[in-house]
């Protein structure tokens, strides 16, 4: 079974994303911030990450840089409430192909997850 990691500081968003991923057949692990996410990545072989770019503590961009330094190479979907091109540019430079604006279209997210799975 593939494993997905959801990283978002908002519990309701984490729960929604986790449910969508479970319905797509993933085992789901969640984290509310970057350091917790890195600890979980050390424990699990992650296939897919859904990451919020704006979180307290470690930024999504810094977390992305650290994820890319690891030996794992998971697919990453970025979600963000900010439409700043700087956020999008940072994510794309770090190899992210899927960036969704909050509030995101659940149907579009399901479609992306299906293509990745």
PDB file as gemmi writes it, atoms N, CA and C in Angstrom:
CRYST1    1.000    1.000    1.000  90.00  90.00  90.00 P 1                      
ATOM      1  N   UNK A   1       0.848  -1.180   0.000  1.00  0.00           N  
ATOM      2  CA  UNK A   1       0.000   0.000   0.000  1.00  0.00           C  
ATOM      3  C   UNK A   1       0.893   1.244   0.000  1.00  0.00           C  
ATOM      4  N   UNK A   2       0.549   2.185  -0.855  1.00  0.00           N  
ATOM      5  CA  UNK A   2       1.306   3.437  -0.909  1.00  0.00           C  
ATOM      6  C   UNK A   2       0.990   4.284   0.317  1.00  0.00           C  
ATOM      7  N   UNK A   3       1.984   5.087   0.705  1.00  0.00           N  
ATOM      8  CA  UNK A   3       1.847   5.925   1.900  1.00  0.00           C  
ATOM      9  C   UNK A   3       1.900   7.394   1.508  1.00  0.00           C  
ATOM     10  N   UNK A   4       0.943   8.160   2.044  1.00  0.00           N  
ATOM     11  CA  UNK A   4       0.896   9.600   1.810  1.00  0.00           C  
ATOM     12  C   UNK A   4       1.099  10.326   3.132  1.00  0.00           C  
ATOM     13  N   UNK A   5       1.779  11.456   3.053  1.00  0.00           N  
ATOM     14  CA  UNK A   5       2.001  12.324   4.208  1.00  0.00           C  
ATOM     15  C   UNK A   5       1.327  13.662   3.936  1.00  0.00           C  
ATOM     16  N   UNK A   6       0.414  14.046   4.821  1.00  0.00           N  
ATOM     17  CA  UNK A   6      -0.285  15.330   4.722  1.00  0.00           C  
ATOM     18  C   UNK A   6       0.328  16.273   5.750  1.00  0.00           C  
ATOM     19  N   UNK A   7       0.796  17.437   5.286  1.00  0.00           N  
ATOM     20  CA  UNK A   7       1.429  18.417   6.172  1.00  0.00           C  
ATOM     21  C   UNK A   7       0.673  19.738   6.061  1.00  0.00           C  
ATOM     22  N   UNK A   8      -0.072  20.064   7.104  1.00  0.00           N  
ATOM     23  CA  UNK A   8      -0.840  21.303   7.129  1.00  0.00           C  
ATOM     24  C   UNK A   8      -1.077  21.662   8.587  1.00  0.00           C  
ATOM     25  N   UNK A   9      -0.991  22.937   8.915  1.00  0.00           N  
ATOM     26  CA  UNK A   9      -1.174  23.356  10.303  1.00  0.00           C  
ATOM     27  C   UNK A   9      -2.643  23.445  10.704  1.00  0.00           C  
ATOM     28  N   UNK A  10      -3.566  23.295   9.773  1.00  0.00           N  
ATOM     29  CA  UNK A  10      -4.991  23.365  10.079  1.00  0.00           C  
ATOM     30  C   UNK A  10      -5.566  21.946  10.191  1.00  0.00           C  
ATOM     31  N   UNK A  11      -5.999  21.540  11.392  1.00  0.00           N  
ATOM     32  CA  UNK A  11      -6.504  20.177  11.595  1.00  0.00           C  
ATOM     33  C   UNK A  11      -7.645  19.794  10.644  1.00  0.00           C  
ATOM     34  N   UNK A  12      -8.562  20.710  10.370  1.00  0.00           N  
ATOM     35  CA  UNK A  12      -9.688  20.378   9.490  1.00  0.00           C  
ATOM     36  C   UNK A  12      -9.210  20.060   8.071  1.00  0.00           C  
ATOM     37  N   UNK A  13      -8.228  20.794   7.588  1.00  0.00           N  
ATOM     38  CA  UNK A  13      -7.668  20.531   6.255  1.00  0.00           C  
ATOM     39  C   UNK A  13      -6.944  19.192   6.259  1.00  0.00           C  
ATOM     40  N   UNK A  14      -6.184  18.906   7.318  1.00  0.00           N  
ATOM     41  CA  UNK A  14      -5.497  17.607   7.415  1.00  0.00           C  
ATOM     42  C   UNK A  14      -6.497  16.462   7.354  1.00  0.00           C  
ATOM     43  N   UNK A  15      -7.591  16.586   8.097  1.00  0.00           N  
ATOM     44  CA  UNK A  15      -8.610  15.522   8.105  1.00  0.00           C  
ATOM     45  C   UNK A  15      -9.233  15.345   6.729  1.00  0.00           C  
ATOM     46  N   UNK A  16      -9.577  16.440   6.061  1.00  0.00           N  
ATOM     47  CA  UNK A  16     -10.182  16.368   4.725  1.00  0.00           C  
ATOM     48  C   UNK A  16      -9.223  15.703   3.741  1.00  0.00           C  
ATOM     49  N   UNK A  17      -7.977  16.150   3.716  1.00  0.00           N  
ATOM     50  CA  UNK A  17      -6.993  15.584   2.794  1.00  0.00           C  
ATOM     51  C   UNK A  17      -6.736  14.115   3.096  1.00  0.00           C  
ATOM     52  N   UNK A  18      -6.674  13.767   4.375  1.00  0.00           N  
ATOM     53  CA  UNK A  18      -6.458  12.371   4.758  1.00  0.00           C  
ATOM     54  C   UNK A  18      -7.598  11.495   4.259  1.00  0.00           C  
ATOM     55  N   UNK A  19      -8.818  11.958   4.377  1.00  0.00           N  
ATOM     56  CA  UNK A  19      -9.972  11.178   3.911  1.00  0.00           C  
ATOM     57  C   UNK A  19      -9.940  10.992   2.393  1.00  0.00           C  
ATOM     58  N   UNK A  20      -9.620  12.044   1.667  1.00  0.00           N  
ATOM     59  CA  UNK A  20      -9.524  11.953   0.204  1.00  0.00           C  
ATOM     60  C   UNK A  20      -8.459  10.925  -0.185  1.00  0.00           C  
ATOM     61  N   UNK A  21      -7.326  10.962   0.492  1.00  0.00           N  
ATOM     62  CA  UNK A  21      -6.243  10.024   0.191  1.00  0.00           C  
ATOM     63  C   UNK A  21      -6.610   8.585   0.559  1.00  0.00           C  
ATOM     64  N   UNK A  22      -7.287   8.394   1.687  1.00  0.00           N  
ATOM     65  CA  UNK A  22      -7.724   7.045   2.068  1.00  0.00           C  
ATOM     66  C   UNK A  22      -8.669   6.476   1.017  1.00  0.00           C  
ATOM     67  N   UNK A  23      -9.579   7.317   0.541  1.00  0.00           N  
ATOM     68  CA  UNK A  23     -10.518   6.869  -0.496  1.00  0.00           C  
ATOM     69  C   UNK A  23      -9.785   6.485  -1.778  1.00  0.00           C  
ATOM     70  N   UNK A  24      -8.615   7.068  -2.003  1.00  0.00           N  
ATOM     71  CA  UNK A  24      -7.811   6.748  -3.191  1.00  0.00           C  
ATOM     72  C   UNK A  24      -6.897   5.544  -2.941  1.00  0.00           C  
ATOM     73  N   UNK A  25      -6.971   4.950  -1.742  1.00  0.00           N  
ATOM     74  CA  UNK A  25      -6.208   3.748  -1.464  1.00  0.00           C  
ATOM     75  C   UNK A  25      -4.877   3.938  -0.758  1.00  0.00           C  
ATOM     76  N   UNK A  26      -4.613   5.121  -0.258  1.00  0.00           N  
ATOM     77  CA  UNK A  26      -3.357   5.387   0.441  1.00  0.00           C  
ATOM     78  C   UNK A  26      -3.481   5.115   1.940  1.00  0.00           C  
ATOM     79  N   UNK A  27      -2.388   4.705   2.532  1.00  0.00           N  
ATOM     80  CA  UNK A  27      -2.249   4.758   3.977  1.00  0.00           C  
ATOM     81  C   UNK A  27      -1.806   6.186   4.261  1.00  0.00           C  
ATOM     82  N   UNK A  28      -2.394   6.836   5.263  1.00  0.00           N  
ATOM     83  CA  UNK A  28      -2.139   8.270   5.461  1.00  0.00           C  
ATOM     84  C   UNK A  28      -1.517   8.540   6.825  1.00  0.00           C  
ATOM     85  N   UNK A  29      -0.489   9.377   6.792  1.00  0.00           N  
ATOM     86  CA  UNK A  29       0.175   9.890   7.983  1.00  0.00           C  
ATOM     87  C   UNK A  29       0.024  11.404   7.919  1.00  0.00           C  
ATOM     88  N   UNK A  30      -0.163  12.052   9.051  1.00  0.00           N  
ATOM     89  CA  UNK A  30      -0.323  13.502   9.035  1.00  0.00           C  
ATOM     90  C   UNK A  30       0.689  14.172   9.968  1.00  0.00           C  
ATOM     91  N   UNK A  31       0.959  15.429   9.665  1.00  0.00           N  
ATOM     92  CA  UNK A  31       1.841  16.254  10.484  1.00  0.00           C  
ATOM     93  C   UNK A  31       1.322  17.689  10.452  1.00  0.00           C  
ATOM     94  N   UNK A  32       1.411  18.354  11.600  1.00  0.00           N  
ATOM     95  CA  UNK A  32       0.932  19.726  11.698  1.00  0.00           C  
ATOM     96  C   UNK A  32       1.999  20.773  11.446  1.00  0.00           C  
ATOM     97  N   UNK A  33       3.256  20.313  11.328  1.00  0.00           N  
ATOM     98  CA  UNK A  33       4.343  21.268  11.070  1.00  0.00           C  
ATOM     99  C   UNK A  33       5.549  20.525  10.507  1.00  0.00           C  
ATOM    100  N   UNK A  34       6.522  21.291  10.026  1.00  0.00           N  
ATOM    101  CA  UNK A  34       7.648  20.749   9.282  1.00  0.00           C  
ATOM    102  C   UNK A  34       8.523  19.762  10.026  1.00  0.00           C  
ATOM    103  N   UNK A  35       8.879  20.076  11.253  1.00  0.00           N  
ATOM    104  CA  UNK A  35       9.782  19.179  11.993  1.00  0.00           C  
ATOM    105  C   UNK A  35       9.142  17.813  12.226  1.00  0.00           C  
ATOM    106  N   UNK A  36       7.857  17.830  12.562  1.00  0.00           N  
ATOM    107  CA  UNK A  36       7.115  16.584  12.745  1.00  0.00           C  
ATOM    108  C   UNK A  36       7.093  15.791  11.432  1.00  0.00           C  
ATOM    109  N   UNK A  37       6.916  16.492  10.327  1.00  0.00           N  
ATOM    110  CA  UNK A  37       6.899  15.835   9.013  1.00  0.00           C  
ATOM    111  C   UNK A  37       8.238  15.163   8.716  1.00  0.00           C  
ATOM    112  N   UNK A  38       9.337  15.837   9.014  1.00  0.00           N  
ATOM    113  CA  UNK A  38      10.656  15.257   8.759  1.00  0.00           C  
ATOM    114  C   UNK A  38      10.896  14.016   9.624  1.00  0.00           C  
ATOM    115  N   UNK A  39      10.428  14.047  10.865  1.00  0.00           N  
ATOM    116  CA  UNK A  39      10.543  12.874  11.735  1.00  0.00           C  
ATOM    117  C   UNK A  39       9.764  11.695  11.153  1.00  0.00           C  
ATOM    118  N   UNK A  40       8.578  11.971  10.645  1.00  0.00           N  
ATOM    119  CA  UNK A  40       7.755  10.897  10.067  1.00  0.00           C  
ATOM    120  C   UNK A  40       8.377  10.367   8.781  1.00  0.00           C  
ATOM    121  N   UNK A  41       9.018  11.241   8.025  1.00  0.00           N  
ATOM    122  CA  UNK A  41       9.699  10.782   6.809  1.00  0.00           C  
ATOM    123  C   UNK A  41      10.876   9.875   7.141  1.00  0.00           C  
ATOM    124  N   UNK A  42      11.479  10.087   8.315  1.00  0.00           N  
ATOM    125  CA  UNK A  42      12.584   9.219   8.729  1.00  0.00           C  
ATOM    126  C   UNK A  42      12.076   7.819   9.106  1.00  0.00           C  
ATOM    127  N   UNK A  43      10.808   7.723   9.486  1.00  0.00           N  
ATOM    128  CA  UNK A  43      10.211   6.453   9.892  1.00  0.00           C  
ATOM    129  C   UNK A  43       9.553   5.693   8.741  1.00  0.00           C  
ATOM    130  N   UNK A  44       9.052   6.388   7.753  1.00  0.00           N  
ATOM    131  CA  UNK A  44       8.234   5.794   6.698  1.00  0.00           C  
ATOM    132  C   UNK A  44       8.809   6.102   5.315  1.00  0.00           C  
ATOM    133  N   UNK A  45       8.575   5.215   4.383  1.00  0.00           N  
ATOM    134  CA  UNK A  45       8.909   5.454   2.977  1.00  0.00           C  
ATOM    135  C   UNK A  45       7.672   6.100   2.345  1.00  0.00           C  
ATOM    136  N   UNK A  46       7.741   7.388   2.109  1.00  0.00           N  
ATOM    137  CA  UNK A  46       6.588   8.174   1.664  1.00  0.00           C  
ATOM    138  C   UNK A  46       6.537   8.208   0.136  1.00  0.00           C  
ATOM    139  N   UNK A  47       5.342   7.957  -0.422  1.00  0.00           N  
ATOM    140  CA  UNK A  47       5.143   7.987  -1.870  1.00  0.00           C  
ATOM    141  C   UNK A  47       4.590   9.327  -2.357  1.00  0.00           C  
ATOM    142  N   UNK A  48       3.765   9.972  -1.522  1.00  0.00           N  
ATOM    143  CA  UNK A  48       3.103  11.219  -1.906  1.00  0.00           C  
ATOM    144  C   UNK A  48       3.033  12.139  -0.697  1.00  0.00           C  
ATOM    145  N   UNK A  49       3.324  13.417  -0.928  1.00  0.00           N  
ATOM    146  CA  UNK A  49       3.203  14.434   0.115  1.00  0.00           C  
ATOM    147  C   UNK A  49       2.258  15.514  -0.378  1.00  0.00           C  
ATOM    148  N   UNK A  50       1.320  15.897   0.500  1.00  0.00           N  
ATOM    149  CA  UNK A  50       0.513  17.095   0.251  1.00  0.00           C  
ATOM    150  C   UNK A  50       0.939  18.094   1.312  1.00  0.00           C  
ATOM    151  N   UNK A  51       1.417  19.243   0.861  1.00  0.00           N  
ATOM    152  CA  UNK A  51       2.102  20.195   1.727  1.00  0.00           C  
ATOM    153  C   UNK A  51       1.521  21.597   1.592  1.00  0.00           C  
ATOM    154  N   UNK A  52       1.218  22.189   2.736  1.00  0.00           N  
ATOM    155  CA  UNK A  52       0.825  23.600   2.783  1.00  0.00           C  
ATOM    156  C   UNK A  52       2.110  24.429   2.820  1.00  0.00           C  
ATOM    157  N   UNK A  53       2.188  25.475   2.031  1.00  0.00           N  
ATOM    158  CA  UNK A  53       3.408  26.277   1.962  1.00  0.00           C  
ATOM    159  C   UNK A  53       3.562  27.257   3.123  1.00  0.00           C  
ATOM    160  N   UNK A  54       2.465  27.711   3.696  1.00  0.00           N  
ATOM    161  CA  UNK A  54       2.536  28.709   4.774  1.00  0.00           C  
ATOM    162  C   UNK A  54       2.127  28.061   6.088  1.00  0.00           C  
ATOM    163  N   UNK A  55       3.136  27.799   6.924  1.00  0.00           N  
ATOM    164  CA  UNK A  55       2.894  27.204   8.233  1.00  0.00           C  
ATOM    165  C   UNK A  55       3.762  27.926   9.252  1.00  0.00           C  
ATOM    166  N   UNK A  56       3.365  27.878  10.520  1.00  0.00           N  
ATOM    167  CA  UNK A  56       4.230  28.464  11.543  1.00  0.00           C  
ATOM    168  C   UNK A  56       5.497  27.626  11.696  1.00  0.00           C  
ATOM    169  N   UNK A  57       6.539  28.243  12.179  1.00  0.00           N  
ATOM    170  CA  UNK A  57       7.799  27.522  12.322  1.00  0.00           C  
ATOM    171  C   UNK A  57       8.499  27.413  10.984  1.00  0.00           C  
ATOM    172  N   UNK A  58       8.809  26.219  10.591  1.00  0.00           N  
ATOM    173  CA  UNK A  58       9.494  25.981   9.319  1.00  0.00           C  
ATOM    174  C   UNK A  58       8.549  26.261   8.153  1.00  0.00           C  
ATOM    175  N   UNK A  59       8.984  27.069   7.202  1.00  0.00           N  
ATOM    176  CA  UNK A  59       8.142  27.377   6.045  1.00  0.00           C  
ATOM    177  C   UNK A  59       8.036  26.163   5.127  1.00  0.00           C  
ATOM    178  N   UNK A  60       7.017  26.164   4.285  1.00  0.00           N  
ATOM    179  CA  UNK A  60       6.860  25.095   3.313  1.00  0.00           C  
ATOM    180  C   UNK A  60       8.037  25.028   2.356  1.00  0.00           C  
ATOM    181  N   UNK A  61       8.591  26.186   1.993  1.00  0.00           N  
ATOM    182  CA  UNK A  61       9.735  26.207   1.077  1.00  0.00           C  
ATOM    183  C   UNK A  61      10.960  25.556   1.718  1.00  0.00           C  
ATOM    184  N   UNK A  62      11.212  25.861   2.986  1.00  0.00           N  
ATOM    185  CA  UNK A  62      12.341  25.237   3.683  1.00  0.00           C  
ATOM    186  C   UNK A  62      12.118  23.738   3.827  1.00  0.00           C  
ATOM    187  N   UNK A  63      10.902  23.354   4.156  1.00  0.00           N  
ATOM    188  CA  UNK A  63      10.583  21.934   4.274  1.00  0.00           C  
ATOM    189  C   UNK A  63      10.786  21.229   2.930  1.00  0.00           C  
ATOM    190  N   UNK A  64      10.358  21.863   1.848  1.00  0.00           N  
ATOM    191  CA  UNK A  64      10.575  21.288   0.509  1.00  0.00           C  
ATOM    192  C   UNK A  64      12.059  21.071   0.235  1.00  0.00           C  
ATOM    193  N   UNK A  65      12.874  22.054   0.575  1.00  0.00           N  
ATOM    194  CA  UNK A  65      14.322  21.909   0.368  1.00  0.00           C  
ATOM    195  C   UNK A  65      14.870  20.715   1.146  1.00  0.00           C  
ATOM    196  N   UNK A  66      14.419  20.565   2.377  1.00  0.00           N  
ATOM    197  CA  UNK A  66      14.904  19.448   3.186  1.00  0.00           C  
ATOM    198  C   UNK A  66      14.389  18.108   2.662  1.00  0.00           C  
ATOM    199  N   UNK A  67      13.153  18.086   2.199  1.00  0.00           N  
ATOM    200  CA  UNK A  67      12.597  16.848   1.617  1.00  0.00           C  
ATOM    201  C   UNK A  67      13.412  16.444   0.402  1.00  0.00           C  
ATOM    202  N   UNK A  68      13.767  17.389  -0.438  1.00  0.00           N  
ATOM    203  CA  UNK A  68      14.509  17.090  -1.667  1.00  0.00           C  
ATOM    204  C   UNK A  68      15.930  16.616  -1.371  1.00  0.00           C  
ATOM    205  N   UNK A  69      16.471  16.939  -0.189  1.00  0.00           N  
ATOM    206  CA  UNK A  69      17.806  16.465   0.186  1.00  0.00           C  
ATOM    207  C   UNK A  69      17.793  15.009   0.645  1.00  0.00           C  
ATOM    208  N   UNK A  70      16.626  14.491   0.994  1.00  0.00           N  
ATOM    209  CA  UNK A  70      16.501  13.120   1.478  1.00  0.00           C  
ATOM    210  C   UNK A  70      16.611  12.155   0.302  1.00  0.00           C  
ATOM    211  N   UNK A  71      16.863  10.892   0.615  1.00  0.00           N  
ATOM    212  CA  UNK A  71      16.984   9.889  -0.442  1.00  0.00           C  
ATOM    213  C   UNK A  71      15.630   9.555  -1.061  1.00  0.00           C  
ATOM    214  N   UNK A  72      14.557   9.772  -0.317  1.00  0.00           N  
ATOM    215  CA  UNK A  72      13.221   9.532  -0.855  1.00  0.00           C  
ATOM    216  C   UNK A  72      12.919  10.598  -1.907  1.00  0.00           C  
ATOM    217  N   UNK A  73      12.136  10.229  -2.876  1.00  0.00           N  
ATOM    218  CA  UNK A  73      11.750  11.198  -3.901  1.00  0.00           C  
ATOM    219  C   UNK A  73      10.233  11.117  -4.119  1.00  0.00           C  
ATOM    220  N   UNK A  74       9.452  11.527  -3.128  1.00  0.00           N  
ATOM    221  CA  UNK A  74       8.003  11.412  -3.261  1.00  0.00           C  
ATOM    222  C   UNK A  74       7.431  12.437  -4.232  1.00  0.00           C  
ATOM    223  N   UNK A  75       6.272  12.111  -4.779  1.00  0.00           N  
ATOM    224  CA  UNK A  75       5.501  13.116  -5.521  1.00  0.00           C  
ATOM    225  C   UNK A  75       5.014  14.125  -4.489  1.00  0.00           C  
ATOM    226  N   UNK A  76       4.937  15.384  -4.888  1.00  0.00           N  
ATOM    227  CA  UNK A  76       4.506  16.426  -3.954  1.00  0.00           C  
ATOM    228  C   UNK A  76       3.424  17.281  -4.605  1.00  0.00           C  
ATOM    229  N   UNK A  77       2.368  17.486  -3.840  1.00  0.00           N  
ATOM    230  CA  UNK A  77       1.306  18.426  -4.218  1.00  0.00           C  
ATOM    231  C   UNK A  77       1.355  19.550  -3.193  1.00  0.00           C  
ATOM    232  N   UNK A  78       1.490  20.774  -3.662  1.00  0.00           N  
ATOM    233  CA  UNK A  78       1.501  21.932  -2.770  1.00  0.00           C  
ATOM    234  C   UNK A  78       0.118  22.562  -2.786  1.00  0.00           C  
ATOM    235  N   UNK A  79      -0.361  22.900  -1.588  1.00  0.00           N  
ATOM    236  CA  UNK A  79      -1.589  23.680  -1.476  1.00  0.00           C  
ATOM    237  C   UNK A  79      -1.231  24.962  -0.737  1.00  0.00           C  
ATOM    238  N   UNK A  80      -1.829  26.048  -1.164  1.00  0.00           N  
ATOM    239  CA  UNK A  80      -1.508  27.330  -0.537  1.00  0.00           C  
ATOM    240  C   UNK A  80      -2.696  28.272  -0.622  1.00  0.00           C  
ATOM    241  N   UNK A  81      -2.844  29.079   0.402  1.00  0.00           N  
ATOM    242  CA  UNK A  81      -3.890  30.102   0.410  1.00  0.00           C  
ATOM    243  C   UNK A  81      -3.402  31.381  -0.244  1.00  0.00           C  
ATOM    244  N   UNK A  82      -2.131  31.407  -0.607  1.00  0.00           N  
ATOM    245  CA  UNK A  82      -1.522  32.610  -1.154  1.00  0.00           C  
ATOM    246  C   UNK A  82      -1.257  32.434  -2.635  1.00  0.00           C  
ATOM    247  N   UNK A  83      -1.601  33.426  -3.419  1.00  0.00           N  
ATOM    248  CA  UNK A  83      -1.396  33.337  -4.862  1.00  0.00           C  
ATOM    249  C   UNK A  83      -0.102  34.029  -5.289  1.00  0.00           C  
ATOM    250  N   UNK A  84       0.750  34.309  -4.311  1.00  0.00           N  
ATOM    251  CA  UNK A  84       2.005  34.992  -4.627  1.00  0.00           C  
ATOM    252  C   UNK A  84       2.825  34.146  -5.594  1.00  0.00           C  
ATOM    253  N   UNK A  85       3.319  34.772  -6.639  1.00  0.00           N  
ATOM    254  CA  UNK A  85       4.120  34.027  -7.609  1.00  0.00           C  
ATOM    255  C   UNK A  85       5.416  33.544  -6.982  1.00  0.00           C  
ATOM    256  N   UNK A  86       5.903  34.225  -5.951  1.00  0.00           N  
ATOM    257  CA  UNK A  86       7.137  33.808  -5.278  1.00  0.00           C  
ATOM    258  C   UNK A  86       6.973  32.406  -4.675  1.00  0.00           C  
ATOM    259  N   UNK A  87       5.829  32.158  -4.049  1.00  0.00           N  
ATOM    260  CA  UNK A  87       5.557  30.849  -3.455  1.00  0.00           C  
ATOM    261  C   UNK A  87       5.517  29.794  -4.548  1.00  0.00           C  
ATOM    262  N   UNK A  88       4.814  30.081  -5.617  1.00  0.00           N  
ATOM    263  CA  UNK A  88       4.702  29.147  -6.737  1.00  0.00           C  
ATOM    264  C   UNK A  88       6.065  28.912  -7.380  1.00  0.00           C  
ATOM    265  N   UNK A  89       6.820  29.963  -7.589  1.00  0.00           N  
ATOM    266  CA  UNK A  89       8.147  29.834  -8.192  1.00  0.00           C  
ATOM    267  C   UNK A  89       9.075  28.980  -7.335  1.00  0.00           C  
ATOM    268  N   UNK A  90       9.055  29.198  -6.020  1.00  0.00           N  
ATOM    269  CA  UNK A  90       9.893  28.396  -5.121  1.00  0.00           C  
ATOM    270  C   UNK A  90       9.540  26.922  -5.231  1.00  0.00           C  
ATOM    271  N   UNK A  91       8.260  26.629  -5.208  1.00  0.00           N  
ATOM    272  CA  UNK A  91       7.817  25.237  -5.275  1.00  0.00           C  
ATOM    273  C   UNK A  91       8.218  24.597  -6.606  1.00  0.00           C  
ATOM    274  N   UNK A  92       8.038  25.311  -7.689  1.00  0.00           N  
ATOM    275  CA  UNK A  92       8.372  24.757  -9.004  1.00  0.00           C  
ATOM    276  C   UNK A  92       9.878  24.523  -9.144  1.00  0.00           C  
ATOM    277  N   UNK A  93      10.691  25.409  -8.612  1.00  0.00           N  
ATOM    278  CA  UNK A  93      12.144  25.235  -8.658  1.00  0.00           C  
ATOM    279  C   UNK A  93      12.580  23.995  -7.885  1.00  0.00           C  
ATOM    280  N   UNK A  94      11.765  23.596  -6.911  1.00  0.00           N  
ATOM    281  CA  UNK A  94      12.075  22.418  -6.107  1.00  0.00           C  
ATOM    282  C   UNK A  94      11.375  21.160  -6.640  1.00  0.00           C  
ATOM    283  N   UNK A  95      10.908  21.231  -7.868  1.00  0.00           N  
ATOM    284  CA  UNK A  95      10.383  20.051  -8.544  1.00  0.00           C  
ATOM    285  C   UNK A  95       8.925  19.736  -8.314  1.00  0.00           C  
ATOM    286  N   UNK A  96       8.154  20.677  -7.784  1.00  0.00           N  
ATOM    287  CA  UNK A  96       6.729  20.447  -7.572  1.00  0.00           C  
ATOM    288  C   UNK A  96       5.983  20.719  -8.873  1.00  0.00           C  
ATOM    289  N   UNK A  97       5.177  19.748  -9.289  1.00  0.00           N  
ATOM    290  CA  UNK A  97       4.423  19.904 -10.534  1.00  0.00           C  
ATOM    291  C   UNK A  97       2.965  20.274 -10.310  1.00  0.00           C  
ATOM    292  N   UNK A  98       2.478  20.073  -9.085  1.00  0.00           N  
ATOM    293  CA  UNK A  98       1.061  20.307  -8.812  1.00  0.00           C  
ATOM    294  C   UNK A  98       0.921  21.309  -7.669  1.00  0.00           C  
ATOM    295  N   UNK A  99       0.330  22.461  -7.978  1.00  0.00           N  
ATOM    296  CA  UNK A  99       0.120  23.510  -6.982  1.00  0.00           C  
ATOM    297  C   UNK A  99      -1.345  23.916  -7.035  1.00  0.00           C  
ATOM    298  N   UNK A 100      -2.026  23.810  -5.893  1.00  0.00           N  
ATOM    299  CA  UNK A 100      -3.439  24.140  -5.818  1.00  0.00           C  
ATOM    300  C   UNK A 100      -3.651  25.295  -4.850  1.00  0.00           C  
ATOM    301  N   UNK A 101      -4.554  26.188  -5.216  1.00  0.00           N  
ATOM    302  CA  UNK A 101      -4.900  27.319  -4.356  1.00  0.00           C  
ATOM    303  C   UNK A 101      -6.019  26.904  -3.404  1.00  0.00           C  
ATOM    304  N   UNK A 102      -5.922  27.337  -2.135  1.00  0.00           N  
ATOM    305  CA  UNK A 102      -7.016  27.159  -1.185  1.00  0.00           C  
ATOM    306  C   UNK A 102      -8.035  28.255  -1.432  1.00  0.00           C  
ATOM    307  N   UNK A 103      -9.303  28.006  -1.368  1.00  0.00           N  
ATOM    308  CA  UNK A 103      -9.894  26.685  -1.222  1.00  0.00           C  
ATOM    309  C   UNK A 103      -9.731  25.914  -2.529  1.00  0.00           C  
ATOM    310  N   UNK A 104      -9.318  24.662  -2.414  1.00  0.00           N  
ATOM    311  CA  UNK A 104      -9.030  23.874  -3.606  1.00  0.00           C  
ATOM    312  C   UNK A 104     -10.264  23.097  -4.057  1.00  0.00           C  
ATOM    313  N   UNK A 105     -10.258  22.765  -5.330  1.00  0.00           N  
ATOM    314  CA  UNK A 105     -11.320  21.972  -5.944  1.00  0.00           C  
ATOM    315  C   UNK A 105     -11.039  20.503  -5.612  1.00  0.00           C  
ATOM    316  N   UNK A 106     -11.924  19.874  -4.836  1.00  0.00           N  
ATOM    317  CA  UNK A 106     -11.721  18.497  -4.404  1.00  0.00           C  
ATOM    318  C   UNK A 106     -11.674  17.550  -5.603  1.00  0.00           C  
ATOM    319  N   UNK A 107     -12.507  17.808  -6.601  1.00  0.00           N  
ATOM    320  CA  UNK A 107     -12.497  16.967  -7.803  1.00  0.00           C  
ATOM    321  C   UNK A 107     -11.160  17.030  -8.531  1.00  0.00           C  
ATOM    322  N   UNK A 108     -10.598  18.210  -8.635  1.00  0.00           N  
ATOM    323  CA  UNK A 108      -9.288  18.368  -9.273  1.00  0.00           C  
ATOM    324  C   UNK A 108      -8.212  17.653  -8.458  1.00  0.00           C  
ATOM    325  N   UNK A 109      -8.250  17.802  -7.143  1.00  0.00           N  
ATOM    326  CA  UNK A 109      -7.284  17.117  -6.288  1.00  0.00           C  
ATOM    327  C   UNK A 109      -7.392  15.604  -6.462  1.00  0.00           C  
ATOM    328  N   UNK A 110      -8.606  15.078  -6.477  1.00  0.00           N  
ATOM    329  CA  UNK A 110      -8.792  13.625  -6.677  1.00  0.00           C  
ATOM    330  C   UNK A 110      -8.209  13.184  -8.014  1.00  0.00           C  
ATOM    331  N   UNK A 111      -8.401  13.987  -9.031  1.00  0.00           N  
ATOM    332  CA  UNK A 111      -7.871  13.671 -10.356  1.00  0.00           C  
ATOM    333  C   UNK A 111      -6.342  13.620 -10.344  1.00  0.00           C  
ATOM    334  N   UNK A 112      -5.724  14.575  -9.681  1.00  0.00           N  
ATOM    335  CA  UNK A 112      -4.265  14.606  -9.587  1.00  0.00           C  
ATOM    336  C   UNK A 112      -3.763  13.390  -8.819  1.00  0.00           C  
ATOM    337  N   UNK A 113      -4.406  13.079  -7.699  1.00  0.00           N  
ATOM    338  CA  UNK A 113      -4.004  11.921  -6.895  1.00  0.00           C  
ATOM    339  C   UNK A 113      -4.148  10.649  -7.703  1.00  0.00           C  
ATOM    340  N   UNK A 114      -5.212  10.520  -8.460  1.00  0.00           N  
ATOM    341  CA  UNK A 114      -5.422   9.317  -9.281  1.00  0.00           C  
ATOM    342  C   UNK A 114      -4.304   9.166 -10.310  1.00  0.00           C  
ATOM    343  N   UNK A 115      -3.894  10.263 -10.928  1.00  0.00           N  
ATOM    344  CA  UNK A 115      -2.790  10.202 -11.915  1.00  0.00           C  
ATOM    345  C   UNK A 115      -1.475   9.821 -11.244  1.00  0.00           C  
ATOM    346  N   UNK A 116      -1.246  10.300 -10.031  1.00  0.00           N  
ATOM    347  CA  UNK A 116      -0.012  10.004  -9.313  1.00  0.00           C  
ATOM    348  C   UNK A 116       0.006   8.552  -8.848  1.00  0.00           C  
ATOM    349  N   UNK A 117      -1.146   8.093  -8.332  1.00  0.00           N  
ATOM    350  CA  UNK A 117      -1.221   6.719  -7.789  1.00  0.00           C  
ATOM    351  C   UNK A 117      -1.035   5.735  -8.916  1.00  0.00           C  
TER     352      UNK A 117                                                      
END                                                                             
